[in-house]
């Protein structure tokens, strides 16, 4: 791996003048990045790494790790923190599960994260497609551990059951922010519905680990963060990731950053979460829900 240091302003999708110094990170070998891109393009696949402007894309792709985004590249919701295009989605590709499984086999992965856009236009909101993708992966690479990062499926019981019955090792649904800010940045979602989804998965499949994630820097208070962590714990969440919000663009659709938390503040949130009883907490400025996901899974199994 080529270890080049990137200036912090390079990781600046929202167009801010400059990010704090702690956003510096090494850049990987660009040949590896190009090889990954070529493989995804040849398979007609999407990655949330690109679609969401993830600041860790270079690091993860350089290590041969990616989060697959199924159900197309257009979301039926328009959350105010997200860079994924919103609008009228394309028809489902019935061969997508097979293509994802084949790509995972080619990459020789041992742990994969499968996520998606929201598909409110579908009767089951995409749950069956998730299940088909999990089955396709199991058929080709039965030893691969699978984490799914799902939309809320509008908390439809049958959709939740279909996904749970597919038995991924980790079921993740992001709460994204504190209760007070939820409707502002997730206008088509509901805070309590997200908690209900997490709780229901814990009931449906006690063998799977339940995971969630939220962003900070949107104007939330410390008290609201603690309240949110308690809500997640009560809902059955076992793995938690906490990261700094970065505005994807300067468009009106995207809310601006209110504050950058320091690495020390993130470290305190990590320790507080572990003290509260989460099995694993990953907290840091560049942490995202699927960042070093295998580590969270392995650590949670030990507790």
Order of alpha helices (4+ residues) and beta strands (2+ residues): beta-beta-alpha-beta-alpha-alpha-beta-alpha-beta-alpha-beta-alpha-beta-alpha-alpha-beta-alpha-beta-alpha-beta-alpha
